Amino acid sequence: MAKAEIESGYTGTAKTLHWLIVALLVAQFIAAWTMPHIGRNTKPDTVINLHLSIGVVIIFFAVIRLGWRTIRGEPEPAAGLLPW
C-alpha cells in the first residue's frame, strides 16, 4: 500500500491529543494500582493527589479533543472502507 493510502485524515493536533490522553490514562492506571487502600479516614497522600490531578488533566484534554473534533469535523473515510 502507498503511504497516502495508509495515513488517516486526522490532523497532527488530533493525533497528538489522542496519544497524550492515552499516555495520561496509562499513568492514571499505574497511579491507581499503587494507591493505598482508601477508607473513610485516609488522608489525601501524594499518590492519591497525583491520581486526582491526572484525572482532571485527562478531562481537560478530552474536552479540548472533543472541541477540536467539533470544529474540524470527521475526516473522509479512506477509499474502499465500508461506512461502518
PyMOL Python script that loads the backbone (N, CA, C, O; Angstrom):
from pymol import cmd

cmd.read_pdbstr("""\
ATOM      1  N   MET A   1       0.836  -1.186   0.000  1.00  0.00           N
ATOM      2  CA  MET A   1       0.000   0.000   0.000  1.00  0.00           C
ATOM      3  C   MET A   1       0.876   1.242   0.000  1.00  0.00           C
ATOM      4  O   MET A   1       1.958   1.257   0.586  1.00  0.00           O
ATOM      5  N   ALA A   2       0.403   2.255  -0.649  1.00  0.00           N
ATOM      6  CA  ALA A   2       1.129   3.520  -0.663  1.00  0.00           C
ATOM      7  C   ALA A   2       0.922   4.227   0.674  1.00  0.00           C
ATOM      8  O   ALA A   2      -0.064   3.988   1.372  1.00  0.00           O
ATOM      9  N   LYS A   3       1.854   5.088   1.014  1.00  0.00           N
ATOM     10  CA  LYS A   3       1.770   5.804   2.291  1.00  0.00           C
ATOM     11  C   LYS A   3       0.506   6.641   2.384  1.00  0.00           C
ATOM     12  O   LYS A   3      -0.093   6.731   3.456  1.00  0.00           O
ATOM     13  N   ALA A   4       0.089   7.254   1.285  1.00  0.00           N
ATOM     14  CA  ALA A   4      -1.120   8.084   1.278  1.00  0.00           C
ATOM     15  C   ALA A   4      -2.362   7.256   1.587  1.00  0.00           C
ATOM     16  O   ALA A   4      -3.323   7.765   2.164  1.00  0.00           O
ATOM     17  N   GLU A   5      -2.345   5.950   1.195  1.00  0.00           N
ATOM     18  CA  GLU A   5      -3.492   5.102   1.465  1.00  0.00           C
ATOM     19  C   GLU A   5      -3.562   4.709   2.942  1.00  0.00           C
ATOM     20  O   GLU A   5      -4.649   4.491   3.477  1.00  0.00           O
ATOM     21  N   ILE A   6      -2.404   4.620   3.598  1.00  0.00           N
ATOM     22  CA  ILE A   6      -2.362   4.174   4.979  1.00  0.00           C
ATOM     23  C   ILE A   6      -2.687   5.305   5.947  1.00  0.00           C
ATOM     24  O   ILE A   6      -3.361   5.076   6.951  1.00  0.00           O
ATOM     25  N   GLU A   7      -2.227   6.508   5.669  1.00  0.00           N
ATOM     26  CA  GLU A   7      -2.427   7.630   6.580  1.00  0.00           C
ATOM     27  C   GLU A   7      -3.899   7.991   6.706  1.00  0.00           C
ATOM     28  O   GLU A   7      -4.651   7.954   5.733  1.00  0.00           O
ATOM     29  N   SER A   8      -4.288   8.339   7.913  1.00  0.00           N
ATOM     30  CA  SER A   8      -5.663   8.761   8.121  1.00  0.00           C
ATOM     31  C   SER A   8      -5.764  10.258   7.850  1.00  0.00           C
ATOM     32  O   SER A   8      -4.755  10.945   7.695  1.00  0.00           O
ATOM     33  N   GLY A   9      -6.991  10.749   7.797  1.00  0.00           N
ATOM     34  CA  GLY A   9      -7.205  12.147   7.544  1.00  0.00           C
ATOM     35  C   GLY A   9      -7.196  12.994   8.798  1.00  0.00           C
ATOM     36  O   GLY A   9      -7.529  14.178   8.746  1.00  0.00           O
ATOM     37  N   TYR A  10      -6.821  12.410   9.925  1.00  0.00           N
ATOM     38  CA  TYR A  10      -6.792  13.175  11.162  1.00  0.00           C
ATOM     39  C   TYR A  10      -5.594  14.110  11.155  1.00  0.00           C
ATOM     40  O   TYR A  10      -4.532  13.783  10.625  1.00  0.00           O
ATOM     41  N   THR A  11      -5.783  15.285  11.757  1.00  0.00           N
ATOM     42  CA  THR A  11      -4.709  16.281  11.802  1.00  0.00           C
ATOM     43  C   THR A  11      -3.676  15.881  12.851  1.00  0.00           C
ATOM     44  O   THR A  11      -3.925  15.020  13.695  1.00  0.00           O
ATOM     45  N   GLY A  12      -2.528  16.517  12.778  1.00  0.00           N
ATOM     46  CA  GLY A  12      -1.484  16.265  13.758  1.00  0.00           C
ATOM     47  C   GLY A  12      -1.924  16.625  15.165  1.00  0.00           C
ATOM     48  O   GLY A  12      -1.550  15.955  16.128  1.00  0.00           O
ATOM     49  N   THR A  13      -2.716  17.676  15.286  1.00  0.00           N
ATOM     50  CA  THR A  13      -3.229  18.075  16.602  1.00  0.00           C
ATOM     51  C   THR A  13      -4.138  16.994  17.181  1.00  0.00           C
ATOM     52  O   THR A  13      -4.040  16.665  18.363  1.00  0.00           O
ATOM     53  N   ALA A  14      -5.017  16.445  16.352  1.00  0.00           N
ATOM     54  CA  ALA A  14      -5.926  15.394  16.815  1.00  0.00           C
ATOM     55  C   ALA A  14      -5.144  14.157  17.242  1.00  0.00           C
ATOM     56  O   ALA A  14      -5.450  13.550  18.268  1.00  0.00           O
ATOM     57  N   LYS A  15      -4.140  13.784  16.462  1.00  0.00           N
ATOM     58  CA  LYS A  15      -3.313  12.621  16.808  1.00  0.00           C
ATOM     59  C   LYS A  15      -2.531  12.865  18.093  1.00  0.00           C
ATOM     60  O   LYS A  15      -2.422  11.972  18.933  1.00  0.00           O
ATOM     61  N   THR A  16      -1.989  14.065  18.250  1.00  0.00           N
ATOM     62  CA  THR A  16      -1.231  14.392  19.459  1.00  0.00           C
ATOM     63  C   THR A  16      -2.128  14.350  20.686  1.00  0.00           C
ATOM     64  O   THR A  16      -1.747  13.785  21.712  1.00  0.00           O
ATOM     65  N   LEU A  17      -3.316  14.942  20.593  1.00  0.00           N
ATOM     66  CA  LEU A  17      -4.244  14.911  21.719  1.00  0.00           C
ATOM     67  C   LEU A  17      -4.660  13.480  22.047  1.00  0.00           C
ATOM     68  O   LEU A  17      -4.787  13.119  23.217  1.00  0.00           O
ATOM     69  N   HIS A  18      -4.871  12.670  21.020  1.00  0.00           N
ATOM     70  CA  HIS A  18      -5.260  11.273  21.227  1.00  0.00           C
ATOM     71  C   HIS A  18      -4.190  10.526  22.015  1.00  0.00           C
ATOM     72  O   HIS A  18      -4.489   9.880  23.019  1.00  0.00           O
ATOM     73  N   TRP A  19      -2.946  10.616  21.561  1.00  0.00           N
ATOM     74  CA  TRP A  19      -1.871   9.864  22.219  1.00  0.00           C
ATOM     75  C   TRP A  19      -1.497  10.462  23.573  1.00  0.00           C
ATOM     76  O   TRP A  19      -1.024   9.745  24.455  1.00  0.00           O
ATOM     77  N   LEU A  20      -1.701  11.746  23.745  1.00  0.00           N
ATOM     78  CA  LEU A  20      -1.480  12.368  25.054  1.00  0.00           C
ATOM     79  C   LEU A  20      -2.478  11.810  26.064  1.00  0.00           C
ATOM     80  O   LEU A  20      -2.114  11.501  27.198  1.00  0.00           O
ATOM     81  N   ILE A  21      -3.728  11.683  25.652  1.00  0.00           N
ATOM     82  CA  ILE A  21      -4.757  11.126  26.534  1.00  0.00           C
ATOM     83  C   ILE A  21      -4.457   9.660  26.838  1.00  0.00           C
ATOM     84  O   ILE A  21      -4.656   9.212  27.967  1.00  0.00           O
ATOM     85  N   VAL A  22      -3.982   8.912  25.846  1.00  0.00           N
ATOM     86  CA  VAL A  22      -3.615   7.511  26.088  1.00  0.00           C
ATOM     87  C   VAL A  22      -2.504   7.423  27.127  1.00  0.00           C
ATOM     88  O   VAL A  22      -2.581   6.613  28.051  1.00  0.00           O
ATOM     89  N   ALA A  23      -1.465   8.258  26.983  1.00  0.00           N
ATOM     90  CA  ALA A  23      -0.353   8.254  27.938  1.00  0.00           C
ATOM     91  C   ALA A  23      -0.826   8.634  29.338  1.00  0.00           C
ATOM     92  O   ALA A  23      -0.388   8.047  30.328  1.00  0.00           O
ATOM     93  N   LEU A  24      -1.718   9.614  29.415  1.00  0.00           N
ATOM     94  CA  LEU A  24      -2.256  10.014  30.721  1.00  0.00           C
ATOM     95  C   LEU A  24      -3.103   8.905  31.342  1.00  0.00           C
ATOM     96  O   LEU A  24      -3.084   8.719  32.559  1.00  0.00           O
ATOM     97  N   LEU A  25      -3.846   8.170  30.517  1.00  0.00           N
ATOM     98  CA  LEU A  25      -4.636   7.055  31.035  1.00  0.00           C
ATOM     99  C   LEU A  25      -3.741   5.943  31.575  1.00  0.00           C
ATOM    100  O   LEU A  25      -4.066   5.318  32.585  1.00  0.00           O
ATOM    101  N   VAL A  26      -2.620   5.696  30.907  1.00  0.00           N
ATOM    102  CA  VAL A  26      -1.667   4.705  31.412  1.00  0.00           C
ATOM    103  C   VAL A  26      -1.108   5.167  32.757  1.00  0.00           C
ATOM    104  O   VAL A  26      -1.021   4.380  33.699  1.00  0.00           O
ATOM    105  N   ALA A  27      -0.730   6.439  32.845  1.00  0.00           N
ATOM    106  CA  ALA A  27      -0.222   6.979  34.114  1.00  0.00           C
ATOM    107  C   ALA A  27      -1.296   6.903  35.198  1.00  0.00           C
ATOM    108  O   ALA A  27      -0.995   6.606  36.354  1.00  0.00           O
ATOM    109  N   GLN A  28      -2.523   7.168  34.831  1.00  0.00           N
ATOM    110  CA  GLN A  28      -3.645   7.106  35.779  1.00  0.00           C
ATOM    111  C   GLN A  28      -3.826   5.679  36.301  1.00  0.00           C
ATOM    112  O   GLN A  28      -4.043   5.468  37.494  1.00  0.00           O
ATOM    113  N   PHE A  29      -3.735   4.719  35.409  1.00  0.00           N
ATOM    114  CA  PHE A  29      -3.891   3.318  35.786  1.00  0.00           C
ATOM    115  C   PHE A  29      -2.764   2.893  36.739  1.00  0.00           C
ATOM    116  O   PHE A  29      -3.014   2.207  37.730  1.00  0.00           O
ATOM    117  N   ILE A  30      -1.531   3.301  36.436  1.00  0.00           N
ATOM    118  CA  ILE A  30      -0.394   2.973  37.301  1.00  0.00           C
ATOM    119  C   ILE A  30      -0.567   3.617  38.674  1.00  0.00           C
ATOM    120  O   ILE A  30      -0.326   2.976  39.697  1.00  0.00           O
ATOM    121  N   ALA A  31      -0.981   4.873  38.696  1.00  0.00           N
ATOM    122  CA  ALA A  31      -1.202   5.550  39.981  1.00  0.00           C
ATOM    123  C   ALA A  31      -2.297   4.852  40.777  1.00  0.00           C
ATOM    124  O   ALA A  31      -2.194   4.727  41.998  1.00  0.00           O
ATOM    125  N   ALA A  32      -3.341   4.399  40.099  1.00  0.00           N
ATOM    126  CA  ALA A  32      -4.444   3.719  40.793  1.00  0.00           C
ATOM    127  C   ALA A  32      -3.976   2.412  41.412  1.00  0.00           C
ATOM    128  O   ALA A  32      -4.388   2.067  42.520  1.00  0.00           O
ATOM    129  N   TRP A  33      -3.128   1.688  40.715  1.00  0.00           N
ATOM    130  CA  TRP A  33      -2.650   0.402  41.237  1.00  0.00           C
ATOM    131  C   TRP A  33      -1.690   0.576  42.408  1.00  0.00           C
ATOM    132  O   TRP A  33      -1.578  -0.319  43.246  1.00  0.00           O
ATOM    133  N   THR A  34      -0.997   1.708  42.482  1.00  0.00           N
ATOM    134  CA  THR A  34      -0.030   1.907  43.560  1.00  0.00           C
ATOM    135  C   THR A  34      -0.627   2.645  44.755  1.00  0.00           C
ATOM    136  O   THR A  34       0.056   2.837  45.762  1.00  0.00           O
ATOM    137  N   MET A  35      -1.876   3.056  44.662  1.00  0.00           N
ATOM    138  CA  MET A  35      -2.505   3.765  45.777  1.00  0.00           C
ATOM    139  C   MET A  35      -2.766   2.819  46.935  1.00  0.00           C
ATOM    140  O   MET A  35      -2.990   1.625  46.738  1.00  0.00           O
ATOM    141  N   PRO A  36      -2.735   3.362  48.143  1.00  0.00           N
ATOM    142  CA  PRO A  36      -3.102   2.532  49.301  1.00  0.00           C
ATOM    143  C   PRO A  36      -4.615   2.325  49.320  1.00  0.00           C
ATOM    144  O   PRO A  36      -5.356   2.971  48.579  1.00  0.00           O
ATOM    145  N   HIS A  37      -5.051   1.419  50.175  1.00  0.00           N
ATOM    146  CA  HIS A  37      -6.492   1.219  50.346  1.00  0.00           C
ATOM    147  C   HIS A  37      -7.110   2.524  50.846  1.00  0.00           C
ATOM    148  O   HIS A  37      -6.618   3.133  51.795  1.00  0.00           O
ATOM    149  N   ILE A  38      -8.176   2.936  50.206  1.00  0.00           N
ATOM    150  CA  ILE A  38      -8.816   4.194  50.573  1.00  0.00           C
ATOM    151  C   ILE A  38     -10.021   3.886  51.453  1.00  0.00           C
ATOM    152  O   ILE A  38     -10.923   3.141  51.070  1.00  0.00           O
ATOM    153  N   GLY A  39     -10.011   4.472  52.621  1.00  0.00           N
ATOM    154  CA  GLY A  39     -11.119   4.314  53.557  1.00  0.00           C
ATOM    155  C   GLY A  39     -11.603   5.678  54.014  1.00  0.00           C
ATOM    156  O   GLY A  39     -11.199   6.712  53.482  1.00  0.00           O
ATOM    157  N   ARG A  40     -12.462   5.658  54.991  1.00  0.00           N
ATOM    158  CA  ARG A  40     -13.055   6.883  55.486  1.00  0.00           C
ATOM    159  C   ARG A  40     -12.018   7.836  56.089  1.00  0.00           C
ATOM    160  O   ARG A  40     -12.154   9.052  55.958  1.00  0.00           O
ATOM    161  N   ASN A  41     -11.004   7.312  56.733  1.00  0.00           N
ATOM    162  CA  ASN A  41     -10.017   8.143  57.423  1.00  0.00           C
ATOM    163  C   ASN A  41      -8.712   8.303  56.645  1.00  0.00           C
ATOM    164  O   ASN A  41      -7.720   8.778  57.198  1.00  0.00           O
ATOM    165  N   THR A  42      -8.701   7.920  55.394  1.00  0.00           N
ATOM    166  CA  THR A  42      -7.475   8.027  54.595  1.00  0.00           C
ATOM    167  C   THR A  42      -7.197   9.491  54.276  1.00  0.00           C
ATOM    168  O   THR A  42      -8.055  10.204  53.753  1.00  0.00           O
ATOM    169  N   LYS A  43      -5.996   9.918  54.596  1.00  0.00           N
ATOM    170  CA  LYS A  43      -5.600  11.297  54.271  1.00  0.00           C
ATOM    171  C   LYS A  43      -5.124  11.338  52.826  1.00  0.00           C
ATOM    172  O   LYS A  43      -4.437  10.418  52.382  1.00  0.00           O
ATOM    173  N   PRO A  44      -5.479  12.393  52.078  1.00  0.00           N
ATOM    174  CA  PRO A  44      -5.008  12.508  50.694  1.00  0.00           C
ATOM    175  C   PRO A  44      -3.478  12.592  50.683  1.00  0.00           C
ATOM    176  O   PRO A  44      -2.900  13.606  51.072  1.00  0.00           O
ATOM    177  N   ASP A  45      -2.851  11.539  50.243  1.00  0.00           N
ATOM    178  CA  ASP A  45      -1.401  11.460  50.209  1.00  0.00           C
ATOM    179  C   ASP A  45      -0.913  11.793  48.799  1.00  0.00           C
ATOM    180  O   ASP A  45      -1.707  12.133  47.922  1.00  0.00           O
ATOM    181  N   THR A  46       0.356  11.694  48.600  1.00  0.00           N
ATOM    182  CA  THR A  46       0.967  12.055  47.322  1.00  0.00           C
ATOM    183  C   THR A  46       0.354  11.297  46.155  1.00  0.00           C
ATOM    184  O   THR A  46      -0.010  11.902  45.147  1.00  0.00           O
ATOM    185  N   VAL A  47       0.235   9.972  46.281  1.00  0.00           N
ATOM    186  CA  VAL A  47      -0.277   9.169  45.172  1.00  0.00           C
ATOM    187  C   VAL A  47      -1.758   9.458  44.930  1.00  0.00           C
ATOM    188  O   VAL A  47      -2.202   9.498  43.783  1.00  0.00           O
ATOM    189  N   ILE A  48      -2.511   9.658  45.986  1.00  0.00           N
ATOM    190  CA  ILE A  48      -3.937   9.969  45.824  1.00  0.00           C
ATOM    191  C   ILE A  48      -4.104  11.320  45.134  1.00  0.00           C
ATOM    192  O   ILE A  48      -4.924  11.455  44.226  1.00  0.00           O
ATOM    193  N   ASN A  49      -3.345  12.305  45.552  1.00  0.00           N
ATOM    194  CA  ASN A  49      -3.410  13.618  44.899  1.00  0.00           C
ATOM    195  C   ASN A  49      -2.954  13.538  43.447  1.00  0.00           C
ATOM    196  O   ASN A  49      -3.528  14.193  42.577  1.00  0.00           O
ATOM    197  N   LEU A  50      -1.917  12.732  43.183  1.00  0.00           N
ATOM    198  CA  LEU A  50      -1.455  12.550  41.805  1.00  0.00           C
ATOM    199  C   LEU A  50      -2.560  11.937  40.953  1.00  0.00           C
ATOM    200  O   LEU A  50      -2.802  12.374  39.828  1.00  0.00           O
ATOM    201  N   HIS A  51      -3.229  10.922  41.497  1.00  0.00           N
ATOM    202  CA  HIS A  51      -4.316  10.259  40.786  1.00  0.00           C
ATOM    203  C   HIS A  51      -5.445  11.245  40.449  1.00  0.00           C
ATOM    204  O   HIS A  51      -5.959  11.256  39.330  1.00  0.00           O
ATOM    205  N   LEU A  52      -5.816  12.062  41.424  1.00  0.00           N
ATOM    206  CA  LEU A  52      -6.874  13.055  41.193  1.00  0.00           C
ATOM    207  C   LEU A  52      -6.438  14.119  40.185  1.00  0.00           C
ATOM    208  O   LEU A  52      -7.231  14.541  39.343  1.00  0.00           O
ATOM    209  N   SER A  53      -5.195  14.546  40.270  1.00  0.00           N
ATOM    210  CA  SER A  53      -4.691  15.570  39.354  1.00  0.00           C
ATOM    211  C   SER A  53      -4.631  15.052  37.919  1.00  0.00           C
ATOM    212  O   SER A  53      -5.002  15.758  36.982  1.00  0.00           O
ATOM    213  N   ILE A  54      -4.167  13.826  37.754  1.00  0.00           N
ATOM    214  CA  ILE A  54      -4.119  13.241  36.407  1.00  0.00           C
ATOM    215  C   ILE A  54      -5.531  13.128  35.844  1.00  0.00           C
ATOM    216  O   ILE A  54      -5.743  13.359  34.653  1.00  0.00           O
ATOM    217  N   GLY A  55      -6.496  12.776  36.684  1.00  0.00           N
ATOM    218  CA  GLY A  55      -7.889  12.691  36.226  1.00  0.00           C
ATOM    219  C   GLY A  55      -8.417  14.024  35.713  1.00  0.00           C
ATOM    220  O   GLY A  55      -9.112  14.078  34.699  1.00  0.00           O
ATOM    221  N   VAL A  56      -8.083  15.095  36.419  1.00  0.00           N
ATOM    222  CA  VAL A  56      -8.508  16.430  35.979  1.00  0.00           C
ATOM    223  C   VAL A  56      -7.847  16.789  34.641  1.00  0.00           C
ATOM    224  O   VAL A  56      -8.491  17.354  33.757  1.00  0.00           O
ATOM    225  N   VAL A  57      -6.577  16.459  34.503  1.00  0.00           N
ATOM    226  CA  VAL A  57      -5.860  16.751  33.250  1.00  0.00           C
ATOM    227  C   VAL A  57      -6.446  15.937  32.097  1.00  0.00           C
ATOM    228  O   VAL A  57      -6.559  16.444  30.982  1.00  0.00           O
ATOM    229  N   ILE A  58      -6.821  14.678  32.353  1.00  0.00           N
ATOM    230  CA  ILE A  58      -7.442  13.850  31.314  1.00  0.00           C
ATOM    231  C   ILE A  58      -8.753  14.479  30.854  1.00  0.00           C
ATOM    232  O   ILE A  58      -9.013  14.573  29.654  1.00  0.00           O
ATOM    233  N   ILE A  59      -9.571  14.908  31.801  1.00  0.00           N
ATOM    234  CA  ILE A  59     -10.848  15.549  31.438  1.00  0.00           C
ATOM    235  C   ILE A  59     -10.595  16.821  30.637  1.00  0.00           C
ATOM    236  O   ILE A  59     -11.286  17.082  29.653  1.00  0.00           O
ATOM    237  N   PHE A  60      -9.614  17.610  31.051  1.00  0.00           N
ATOM    238  CA  PHE A  60      -9.270  18.845  30.347  1.00  0.00           C
ATOM    239  C   PHE A  60      -8.916  18.562  28.883  1.00  0.00           C
ATOM    240  O   PHE A  60      -9.465  19.189  27.977  1.00  0.00           O
ATOM    241  N   PHE A  61      -8.000  17.617  28.655  1.00  0.00           N
ATOM    242  CA  PHE A  61      -7.585  17.320  27.284  1.00  0.00           C
ATOM    243  C   PHE A  61      -8.680  16.615  26.483  1.00  0.00           C
ATOM    244  O   PHE A  61      -8.751  16.784  25.266  1.00  0.00           O
ATOM    245  N   ALA A  62      -9.531  15.831  27.140  1.00  0.00           N
ATOM    246  CA  ALA A  62     -10.645  15.198  26.447  1.00  0.00           C
ATOM    247  C   ALA A  62     -11.641  16.247  25.948  1.00  0.00           C
ATOM    248  O   ALA A  62     -12.167  16.135  24.841  1.00  0.00           O
ATOM    249  N   VAL A  63     -11.893  17.258  26.766  1.00  0.00           N
ATOM    250  CA  VAL A  63     -12.798  18.339  26.342  1.00  0.00           C
ATOM    251  C   VAL A  63     -12.176  19.111  25.171  1.00  0.00           C
ATOM    252  O   VAL A  63     -12.872  19.466  24.219  1.00  0.00           O
ATOM    253  N   ILE A  64     -10.873  19.368  25.245  1.00  0.00           N
ATOM    254  CA  ILE A  64     -10.193  20.037  24.121  1.00  0.00           C
ATOM    255  C   ILE A  64     -10.288  19.184  22.863  1.00  0.00           C
ATOM    256  O   ILE A  64     -10.543  19.701  21.775  1.00  0.00           O
ATOM    257  N   ARG A  65     -10.083  17.874  23.012  1.00  0.00           N
ATOM    258  CA  ARG A  65     -10.152  16.973  21.855  1.00  0.00           C
ATOM    259  C   ARG A  65     -11.558  16.956  21.254  1.00  0.00           C
ATOM    260  O   ARG A  65     -11.710  16.981  20.033  1.00  0.00           O
ATOM    261  N   LEU A  66     -12.566  16.916  22.092  1.00  0.00           N
ATOM    262  CA  LEU A  66     -13.947  16.940  21.579  1.00  0.00           C
ATOM    263  C   LEU A  66     -14.260  18.266  20.893  1.00  0.00           C
ATOM    264  O   LEU A  66     -14.943  18.294  19.869  1.00  0.00           O
ATOM    265  N   GLY A  67     -13.760  19.362  21.457  1.00  0.00           N
ATOM    266  CA  GLY A  67     -13.936  20.659  20.805  1.00  0.00           C
ATOM    267  C   GLY A  67     -13.242  20.706  19.465  1.00  0.00           C
ATOM    268  O   GLY A  67     -13.786  21.239  18.498  1.00  0.00           O
ATOM    269  N   TRP A  68     -12.028  20.146  19.396  1.00  0.00           N
ATOM    270  CA  TRP A  68     -11.287  20.101  18.128  1.00  0.00           C
ATOM    271  C   TRP A  68     -12.061  19.284  17.093  1.00  0.00           C
ATOM    272  O   TRP A  68     -12.128  19.659  15.923  1.00  0.00           O
ATOM    273  N   ARG A  69     -12.641  18.170  17.532  1.00  0.00           N
ATOM    274  CA  ARG A  69     -13.411  17.327  16.626  1.00  0.00           C
ATOM    275  C   ARG A  69     -14.667  18.053  16.146  1.00  0.00           C
ATOM    276  O   ARG A  69     -15.072  17.908  14.993  1.00  0.00           O
ATOM    277  N   THR A  70     -15.280  18.834  17.038  1.00  0.00           N
ATOM    278  CA  THR A  70     -16.473  19.585  16.662  1.00  0.00           C
ATOM    279  C   THR A  70     -16.133  20.663  15.628  1.00  0.00           C
ATOM    280  O   THR A  70     -16.867  20.860  14.660  1.00  0.00           O
ATOM    281  N   ILE A  71     -15.022  21.348  15.844  1.00  0.00           N
ATOM    282  CA  ILE A  71     -14.617  22.423  14.935  1.00  0.00           C
ATOM    283  C   ILE A  71     -14.142  21.869  13.590  1.00  0.00           C
ATOM    284  O   ILE A  71     -14.560  22.346  12.535  1.00  0.00           O
ATOM    285  N   ARG A  72     -13.272  20.867  13.634  1.00  0.00           N
ATOM    286  CA  ARG A  72     -12.656  20.340  12.417  1.00  0.00           C
ATOM    287  C   ARG A  72     -13.515  19.315  11.693  1.00  0.00           C
ATOM    288  O   ARG A  72     -13.373  19.137  10.483  1.00  0.00           O
ATOM    289  N   GLY A  73     -14.399  18.643  12.407  1.00  0.00           N
ATOM    290  CA  GLY A  73     -15.230  17.618  11.789  1.00  0.00           C
ATOM    291  C   GLY A  73     -14.487  16.303  11.644  1.00  0.00           C
ATOM    292  O   GLY A  73     -13.311  16.182  11.987  1.00  0.00           O
ATOM    293  N   GLU A  74     -15.209  15.330  11.128  1.00  0.00           N
ATOM    294  CA  GLU A  74     -14.650  13.998  10.935  1.00  0.00           C
ATOM    295  C   GLU A  74     -13.969  13.929   9.578  1.00  0.00           C
ATOM    296  O   GLU A  74     -14.505  14.453   8.603  1.00  0.00           O
ATOM    297  N   PRO A  75     -12.798  13.295   9.485  1.00  0.00           N
ATOM    298  CA  PRO A  75     -12.145  13.184   8.184  1.00  0.00           C
ATOM    299  C   PRO A  75     -12.908  12.236   7.260  1.00  0.00           C
ATOM    300  O   PRO A  75     -13.689  11.399   7.713  1.00  0.00           O
ATOM    301  N   GLU A  76     -12.672  12.380   5.988  1.00  0.00           N
ATOM    302  CA  GLU A  76     -13.301  11.498   5.000  1.00  0.00           C
ATOM    303  C   GLU A  76     -12.783  10.088   5.197  1.00  0.00           C
ATOM    304  O   GLU A  76     -11.600   9.899   5.478  1.00  0.00           O
ATOM    305  N   PRO A  77     -13.665   9.072   5.052  1.00  0.00           N
ATOM    306  CA  PRO A  77     -13.185   7.712   5.211  1.00  0.00           C
ATOM    307  C   PRO A  77     -12.230   7.340   4.066  1.00  0.00           C
ATOM    308  O   PRO A  77     -12.338   7.861   2.956  1.00  0.00           O
ATOM    309  N   ALA A  78     -11.309   6.443   4.359  1.00  0.00           N
ATOM    310  CA  ALA A  78     -10.363   6.004   3.342  1.00  0.00           C
ATOM    311  C   ALA A  78     -11.099   5.265   2.231  1.00  0.00           C
ATOM    312  O   ALA A  78     -12.129   4.633   2.467  1.00  0.00           O
ATOM    313  N   ALA A  79     -10.571   5.352   1.045  1.00  0.00           N
ATOM    314  CA  ALA A  79     -11.206   4.697  -0.105  1.00  0.00           C
ATOM    315  C   ALA A  79     -11.246   3.185   0.106  1.00  0.00           C
ATOM    316  O   ALA A  79     -10.266   2.583   0.545  1.00  0.00           O
ATOM    317  N   GLY A  80     -12.379   2.586  -0.209  1.00  0.00           N
ATOM    318  CA  GLY A  80     -12.514   1.146  -0.105  1.00  0.00           C
ATOM    319  C   GLY A  80     -12.980   0.638   1.242  1.00  0.00           C
ATOM    320  O   GLY A  80     -13.210  -0.562   1.392  1.00  0.00           O
ATOM    321  N   LEU A  81     -13.126   1.506   2.222  1.00  0.00           N
ATOM    322  CA  LEU A  81     -13.611   1.067   3.529  1.00  0.00           C
ATOM    323  C   LEU A  81     -15.127   1.168   3.586  1.00  0.00           C
ATOM    324  O   LEU A  81     -15.734   2.070   3.008  1.00  0.00           O
ATOM    325  N   LEU A  82     -15.722   0.218   4.298  1.00  0.00           N
ATOM    326  CA  LEU A  82     -17.170   0.255   4.482  1.00  0.00           C
ATOM    327  C   LEU A  82     -17.520   1.379   5.444  1.00  0.00           C
ATOM    328  O   LEU A  82     -16.703   1.712   6.302  1.00  0.00           O
ATOM    329  N   PRO A  83     -18.703   1.976   5.336  1.00  0.00           N
ATOM    330  CA  PRO A  83     -19.061   3.116   6.186  1.00  0.00           C
ATOM    331  C   PRO A  83     -19.075   2.801   7.678  1.00  0.00           C
ATOM    332  O   PRO A  83     -18.855   3.704   8.485  1.00  0.00           O
ATOM    333  N   TRP A  84     -19.318   1.586   8.065  1.00  0.00           N
ATOM    334  CA  TRP A  84     -19.396   1.254   9.486  1.00  0.00           C
ATOM    335  C   TRP A  84     -18.031   1.059  10.039  1.00  0.00           C
ATOM    336  O   TRP A  84     -17.881   0.771  11.226  1.00  0.00           O
TER     337      TRP A  84
END
""", "prot")
cmd.dss("prot")
cmd.show_as("cartoon", "prot")
cmd.util.cbc("prot")
cmd.orient("prot")
